[in-house]
Amino acid sequence: MLIDFGLIAGMFFIFLLIFFLIKSGKDITRILLIVLFSNALFFLFYYYGYLHRSRLIGAIAVFFGHGVGYLLGPVLLFLLKSLVLPQKKIILPLLKNLVPFFVVFVCFNIPLSVAMATDYLTPFHHFYIRIEPYFNLLENGFLATYIIITLNFFAKLKSVFKENYSILEKNDLNWYRQLIIGLFIIITIDSFCTIYEMFFPEIPWNIGTVIAFLFVGFYLYLGYKGMFQSRILMPDFLLQKIENDNTINSDDHLNNEIDQIAENPEKNSSIKQLDIFSKEEIDSIKEKLNRVLEIDKIFLNDELNLTDLSDSIGISNKKLSELLNQHLNTNFYNLINDHRIAEVIKKFEEGDTSKFTIMSIANDCGFQSKASFYRIFKQKTGVSPSEFIKNKKIKKEAV
């Protein structure tokens, strides 16, 4: 009874997510979420049919929901990519990556659903039962591979964000990383149980049902976060490179672009805009940059990004990116936050903490949240803001 309630409740909530996603828009991100949740609905439907020994329910569920790993892996990867890339850069590569799922659908889903609903293809059903453990392990391996690829892409995106944003919380995708790792743990447990059952007596409780309940939590969390995660705007010069790419595999081209930036931003040789300028012209650009930072204090704007800063000194964001990477040995994230922390410390030393709270000072210096300020402050100084103020006070009293 409890299992029935859990499966029905899970299917109901997933159905509601699908309904709200359909109503909220038709962008590529929501379409991918609808595909995931529709597959999940039939995944739970299958286990409901299994518990009640319903051939018809099982046949319908297998037809639409079998081989979930072959669908889930590519869709999770391209769901992440859909948050940063144009739709036309997503669809064709996604379809290519879904070829294994289409093969499984034709070769297994269709004949298995026919065998479960009727008396036809019964030998095929018996054959599948014998190979099911191996099929499950292969499917989990396929999904695990895509999880690793997705985590790798996530790491590269984080590096690119640091090239263009001073505050990362607005583009925070850590929830997605945690979710992917959670999924990896789920399929690892499932794989160990499958291997155990291949050599030892079956586990007394149905592992599939347990995995189904874990997937309920996984999909609900993904749906909640996915609906409220807005698109992340990539820098114009990187998108322009992607748009101008005429190669067949544009997805691989993007990965190469991000690889170059992520692996060695200081020595990225793909950006050579400033090579046409003389040393005097580069020094002039540096002076303009110092002026808007030191005098205009543009870094106090908590919404500041690379494009805003480049506009303020009259050069393209691509040229500014090279100036920071090639000539100043830094990136936008570190440059802006170094100035913000320096401004905070200046106010601390001027005694502003006697009149204002620490967070009030931090907000005035361009930090949007307490979490980001405390994290960055400790990264730059080695101590927390409170410890810094305390140490300054002790030194002052000692003098």
C-alpha positions as CSV (number, residue, x, y, z in Angstrom):
1,M,0.0,0.0,0.0
2,L,2.8,2.4,0.9
3,I,4.7,1.6,-2.3
4,D,1.5,2.1,-4.3
5,F,1.0,5.5,-2.7
6,G,4.6,6.6,-3.4
7,L,4.4,5.5,-7.0
8,I,1.1,7.2,-7.6
9,A,2.1,10.4,-5.8
10,G,5.4,10.5,-7.8
11,M,3.5,10.1,-11.1
12,F,1.0,12.7,-10.1
13,F,3.7,15.3,-9.2
14,I,5.7,14.6,-12.4
15,F,2.5,15.0,-14.4
16,L,1.9,18.4,-12.7
17,L,5.5,19.4,-13.6
18,I,4.9,18.4,-17.2
19,F,1.7,20.4,-17.3
20,F,3.3,23.6,-15.8
21,L,6.3,23.2,-18.2
22,I,4.0,23.1,-21.2
23,K,2.1,26.2,-19.9
24,S,5.3,28.1,-19.1
25,G,6.8,28.2,-22.6
26,K,8.3,26.3,-25.5
27,D,12.0,27.1,-25.4
28,I,14.5,24.2,-25.8
29,T,15.3,24.0,-22.1
30,R,11.6,23.4,-21.2
31,I,11.2,20.9,-24.1
32,L,14.1,18.8,-22.8
33,L,12.6,18.9,-19.3
34,I,9.2,17.7,-20.7
35,V,11.0,14.9,-22.5
36,L,12.8,13.9,-19.3
37,F,9.6,14.0,-17.1
38,S,7.5,12.2,-19.7
39,N,10.1,9.4,-19.7
40,A,10.2,9.4,-15.9
41,L,6.4,9.1,-15.8
42,F,6.4,5.9,-17.8
43,F,9.4,4.7,-15.8
44,L,7.3,4.8,-12.6
45,F,4.3,3.5,-14.5
46,Y,6.3,0.4,-15.4
47,Y,7.0,-0.4,-11.7
48,Y,3.4,0.2,-10.9
49,G,2.4,-2.3,-13.5
50,Y,5.1,-4.7,-12.3
51,L,3.7,-4.6,-8.7
52,H,0.2,-5.3,-9.9
53,R,1.2,-7.8,-12.6
54,S,-0.6,-5.9,-15.3
55,R,0.6,-6.9,-18.7
56,L,-1.1,-3.9,-20.4
57,I,0.3,-1.3,-18.1
58,G,3.7,-2.9,-18.3
59,A,3.6,-3.0,-22.1
60,I,2.7,0.7,-22.4
61,A,5.4,1.7,-19.9
62,V,8.1,-0.3,-21.6
63,F,7.1,1.1,-25.0
64,F,7.7,4.7,-23.8
65,G,10.0,4.3,-20.8
66,H,12.4,1.4,-21.4
67,G,16.1,2.3,-21.9
68,V,15.8,5.5,-19.8
69,G,19.6,5.8,-19.4
70,Y,20.1,6.1,-23.1
71,L,17.7,9.1,-23.1
72,L,18.6,10.6,-19.8
73,G,22.4,10.8,-20.4
74,P,22.3,13.0,-23.6
75,V,19.3,15.0,-22.5
76,L,21.0,15.9,-19.2
77,L,24.1,17.1,-21.0
78,F,22.2,19.2,-23.6
79,L,19.8,20.5,-20.9
80,L,22.9,22.1,-19.3
81,K,24.1,23.3,-22.7
82,S,20.7,24.8,-23.5
83,L,21.1,27.2,-20.6
84,V,24.1,28.9,-22.3
85,L,23.9,28.1,-26.1
86,P,21.5,29.1,-28.9
87,Q,18.8,26.6,-29.7
88,K,20.1,25.9,-33.2
89,K,23.4,24.8,-31.6
90,I,21.6,22.2,-29.5
91,I,19.1,20.3,-31.7
92,L,21.2,18.6,-34.3
93,P,24.0,17.5,-31.9
94,L,21.4,16.2,-29.4
95,L,19.7,14.1,-32.1
96,K,23.1,12.6,-33.0
97,N,23.7,11.7,-29.4
98,L,20.2,10.1,-29.1
99,V,20.9,7.6,-31.8
100,P,21.6,4.8,-29.2
101,F,18.2,5.5,-27.6
102,F,16.5,5.3,-31.0
103,V,18.2,1.9,-31.7
104,V,17.2,0.6,-28.3
105,F,13.6,1.8,-28.9
106,V,13.3,0.0,-32.2
107,C,15.2,-3.2,-31.2
108,F,13.9,-3.6,-27.6
109,N,11.1,-1.3,-26.7
110,I,8.8,-2.2,-29.5
111,P,9.2,-6.0,-29.5
112,L,9.2,-6.1,-25.6
113,S,5.9,-4.2,-25.4
114,V,4.3,-6.4,-28.0
115,A,5.5,-9.5,-26.1
116,M,4.1,-8.2,-22.8
117,A,0.7,-7.1,-24.2
118,T,0.1,-10.2,-26.4
119,D,1.3,-13.8,-26.9
120,Y,3.5,-12.8,-29.8
121,L,7.3,-12.6,-29.6
122,T,7.3,-14.6,-26.4
123,P,10.7,-16.1,-27.3
124,F,12.2,-12.6,-27.6
125,H,10.8,-11.8,-24.1
126,H,12.5,-14.9,-22.6
127,F,15.7,-14.0,-24.4
128,Y,15.6,-10.5,-22.9
129,I,15.1,-11.8,-19.4
130,R,18.3,-13.7,-19.7
131,I,20.3,-10.7,-20.9
132,E,18.6,-8.1,-18.8
133,P,21.3,-7.8,-16.1
134,Y,24.0,-7.2,-18.8
135,F,21.7,-4.8,-20.6
136,N,21.1,-2.9,-17.3
137,L,24.9,-2.6,-16.6
138,L,25.5,-1.4,-20.2
139,E,22.8,1.2,-19.8
140,N,24.2,2.4,-16.5
141,G,27.7,2.6,-18.0
142,F,26.3,4.6,-20.9
143,L,24.6,7.0,-18.5
144,A,27.7,7.2,-16.3
145,T,29.8,8.2,-19.3
146,Y,27.4,11.1,-20.0
147,I,27.5,12.2,-16.4
148,I,31.3,12.5,-16.6
149,I,31.0,14.4,-19.8
150,T,28.4,16.7,-18.3
151,L,30.5,17.3,-15.2
152,N,33.5,18.1,-17.4
153,F,31.4,20.6,-19.4
154,F,30.2,22.1,-16.2
155,A,33.8,22.7,-15.0
156,K,34.6,24.4,-18.3
157,L,31.6,26.7,-18.1
158,K,32.6,27.8,-14.6
159,S,36.0,28.8,-15.9
160,V,34.4,30.8,-18.7
161,F,32.0,32.5,-16.3
162,K,35.1,33.8,-14.4
163,E,36.3,35.4,-17.6
164,N,33.2,37.5,-17.9
165,Y,31.4,37.9,-14.5
166,S,32.5,39.2,-11.1
167,I,29.7,37.5,-9.2
168,L,28.9,33.9,-10.1
169,E,25.8,33.4,-7.9
170,K,23.5,34.8,-10.7
171,N,24.8,32.1,-13.0
172,D,25.1,29.5,-10.3
173,L,24.7,25.9,-11.6
174,N,26.1,24.1,-8.6
175,W,22.6,22.6,-8.0
176,Y,22.9,20.9,-11.4
177,R,26.3,19.5,-10.5
178,Q,25.0,18.2,-7.2
179,L,22.1,16.6,-9.0
180,I,24.3,14.9,-11.5
181,I,26.5,13.5,-8.8
182,G,23.4,12.3,-6.9
183,L,22.3,10.5,-10.1
184,F,25.7,8.9,-10.4
185,I,25.3,7.5,-6.9
186,I,21.9,6.1,-7.7
187,I,23.1,4.2,-10.8
188,T,26.2,3.0,-8.9
189,I,24.0,1.5,-6.3
190,D,21.8,-0.1,-9.0
191,S,24.8,-1.5,-10.8
192,F,26.2,-3.1,-7.6
193,C,22.8,-4.7,-6.8
194,T,22.6,-6.0,-10.4
195,I,26.1,-7.6,-10.2
196,Y,25.2,-9.1,-6.8
197,E,22.0,-10.7,-8.2
198,M,24.0,-12.2,-11.1
199,F,26.1,-14.3,-8.7
200,F,24.1,-14.7,-5.5
201,P,20.4,-15.2,-4.6
202,E,18.2,-12.3,-5.5
203,I,17.8,-9.5,-3.0
204,P,14.6,-10.0,-1.1
205,W,13.2,-6.6,-1.9
206,N,12.8,-5.3,-5.4
207,I,15.8,-3.0,-6.2
208,G,13.9,-1.5,-9.1
209,T,11.2,-0.1,-6.9
210,V,13.9,1.5,-4.6
211,I,15.6,3.0,-7.6
212,A,12.2,4.3,-8.8
213,F,11.6,6.1,-5.6
214,L,15.1,7.6,-5.7
215,F,14.3,8.8,-9.3
216,V,11.1,10.5,-8.0
217,G,13.2,12.7,-5.7
218,F,15.7,13.3,-8.5
219,Y,13.1,14.4,-11.1
220,L,11.2,16.6,-8.6
221,Y,14.3,18.5,-7.7
222,L,15.4,18.8,-11.3
223,G,12.0,20.0,-12.3
224,Y,11.8,22.6,-9.5
225,K,15.3,24.0,-10.3
226,G,15.0,23.7,-14.0
227,M,11.8,25.7,-14.2
228,F,13.4,28.6,-12.3
229,Q,16.8,28.6,-13.9
230,S,17.0,31.3,-16.5
231,R,19.2,31.3,-19.6
232,I,22.8,32.3,-19.0
233,L,24.2,34.8,-21.4
234,M,27.6,33.9,-22.8
235,P,30.0,36.6,-23.8
236,D,29.3,38.0,-27.3
237,F,32.7,37.2,-28.7
238,L,32.5,33.5,-27.8
239,L,28.9,33.2,-29.2
240,Q,30.1,35.0,-32.4
241,K,32.8,32.4,-32.9
242,I,30.2,29.6,-32.4
243,E,27.8,31.3,-34.8
244,N,30.5,31.8,-37.5
245,D,31.6,28.2,-37.3
246,N,30.9,26.3,-40.5
247,T,32.2,22.9,-39.4
248,I,29.8,20.0,-39.3
249,N,30.3,19.2,-35.6
250,S,29.7,22.5,-34.0
251,D,29.3,20.9,-30.6
252,D,32.9,19.6,-30.7
253,H,34.0,23.1,-31.9
254,L,32.5,24.7,-28.8
255,N,34.2,22.2,-26.5
256,N,37.5,23.1,-28.1
257,E,36.9,26.8,-27.7
258,I,36.0,26.3,-24.0
259,D,38.9,23.9,-23.5
260,Q,41.4,26.6,-24.7
261,I,40.0,29.2,-22.3
262,A,39.6,26.8,-19.3
263,E,42.9,25.0,-19.5
264,N,45.2,28.1,-19.9
265,P,43.4,31.4,-19.9
266,E,46.7,33.4,-19.5
267,K,48.2,31.8,-22.7
268,N,45.1,31.5,-24.8
269,S,46.4,31.9,-28.4
270,S,43.0,31.9,-30.0
271,I,42.4,35.6,-29.2
272,K,44.9,37.9,-30.9
273,Q,43.0,41.2,-31.3
274,L,45.6,43.3,-29.5
275,D,48.5,42.0,-31.6
276,I,47.7,44.8,-34.1
277,F,48.3,47.5,-31.5
278,S,51.6,48.9,-30.5
279,K,53.0,48.9,-27.0
280,E,52.0,52.6,-26.6
281,E,48.4,51.8,-27.6
282,I,48.2,48.9,-25.2
283,D,49.6,51.1,-22.5
284,S,46.9,53.7,-23.3
285,I,44.2,51.0,-23.0
286,K,45.7,50.0,-19.6
287,E,45.5,53.6,-18.5
288,K,41.8,53.9,-19.4
289,L,41.2,50.6,-17.5
290,N,43.0,51.9,-14.4
291,R,41.0,55.2,-14.7
292,V,37.6,53.6,-14.7
293,L,38.6,51.3,-11.9
294,E,40.6,53.6,-9.6
295,I,38.8,56.9,-10.3
296,D,35.4,56.1,-11.6
297,K,35.2,52.9,-9.4
298,I,33.0,51.1,-11.9
299,F,33.5,47.9,-9.9
300,L,31.0,49.3,-7.3
301,N,28.2,48.3,-9.8
302,D,27.2,44.9,-8.5
303,E,25.8,44.0,-12.0
304,L,29.1,44.7,-13.8
305,N,30.2,42.3,-16.5
306,L,33.0,42.1,-19.0
307,T,30.9,43.8,-21.7
308,D,30.0,46.7,-19.4
309,L,33.7,47.3,-18.6
310,S,34.8,47.1,-22.2
311,D,32.2,49.6,-23.2
312,S,33.4,52.0,-20.5
313,I,36.9,52.1,-22.0
314,G,35.8,52.0,-25.6
315,I,37.1,48.6,-26.8
316,S,35.4,45.3,-27.6
317,N,35.0,42.7,-24.9
318,K,37.2,40.4,-26.9
319,K,40.1,42.8,-26.8
320,L,39.5,43.4,-23.1
321,S,39.6,39.7,-22.4
322,E,42.9,39.4,-24.2
323,L,44.3,42.4,-22.3
324,L,43.4,40.8,-19.0
325,N,44.7,37.3,-19.9
326,Q,47.7,38.1,-22.0
327,H,49.0,41.4,-20.6
328,L,47.7,41.6,-17.0
329,N,47.8,37.8,-16.2
330,T,44.4,37.8,-14.6
331,N,40.7,37.4,-15.5
332,F,37.6,39.6,-15.1
333,Y,36.4,37.8,-12.0
334,N,39.7,38.3,-10.1
335,L,40.3,41.8,-11.4
336,I,37.0,43.2,-10.2
337,N,36.9,41.3,-6.9
338,D,40.4,42.4,-6.1
339,H,39.3,46.0,-6.4
340,R,36.1,45.3,-4.4
341,I,38.0,43.6,-1.6
342,A,40.6,46.5,-1.6
343,E,37.7,49.0,-1.3
344,V,36.2,47.0,1.6
345,I,39.5,46.9,3.4
346,K,40.0,50.6,2.9
347,K,36.6,51.3,4.5
348,F,37.4,48.9,7.4
349,E,40.7,50.8,8.0
350,E,38.8,54.1,7.9
351,G,36.6,53.0,10.7
352,D,33.4,52.5,8.8
353,T,32.6,49.4,10.8
354,S,31.8,51.6,13.8
355,K,29.0,53.2,11.8
356,F,27.9,50.5,9.4
357,T,27.5,46.7,9.4
358,I,30.0,44.6,7.5
359,M,27.4,43.6,4.9
360,S,26.3,47.2,4.4
361,I,29.9,48.0,3.6
362,A,30.2,45.0,1.3
363,N,27.0,45.9,-0.6
364,D,28.3,49.4,-1.1
365,C,31.5,47.9,-2.6
366,G,29.6,45.8,-5.2
367,F,28.9,42.5,-3.4
368,Q,25.4,41.1,-3.9
369,S,25.2,38.5,-1.2
370,K,26.8,37.6,2.2
371,A,27.8,34.2,1.0
372,S,29.8,35.4,-2.0
373,F,31.4,38.3,-0.1
374,Y,32.6,36.1,2.8
375,R,33.9,33.4,0.4
376,I,35.8,35.9,-1.8
377,F,37.1,37.9,1.1
378,K,38.6,34.8,2.7
379,Q,40.1,33.7,-0.7
380,K,41.8,37.1,-1.1
381,T,42.9,37.7,2.5
382,G,43.1,34.3,4.1
383,V,40.8,35.3,7.0
384,S,37.1,36.2,7.4
385,P,36.0,39.8,7.5
386,S,35.3,39.6,11.3
387,E,38.8,38.1,11.9
388,F,40.4,40.8,9.7
389,I,38.7,43.6,11.7
390,K,39.6,41.9,15.0
391,N,43.3,41.6,14.0
392,K,43.4,45.2,12.8
393,K,42.0,46.3,16.2
394,I,44.5,44.2,18.1
395,K,47.4,45.7,16.1
396,K,46.1,49.2,16.6
397,E,45.8,48.8,20.4
398,A,49.3,47.3,20.5
399,V,50.7,50.4,18.9
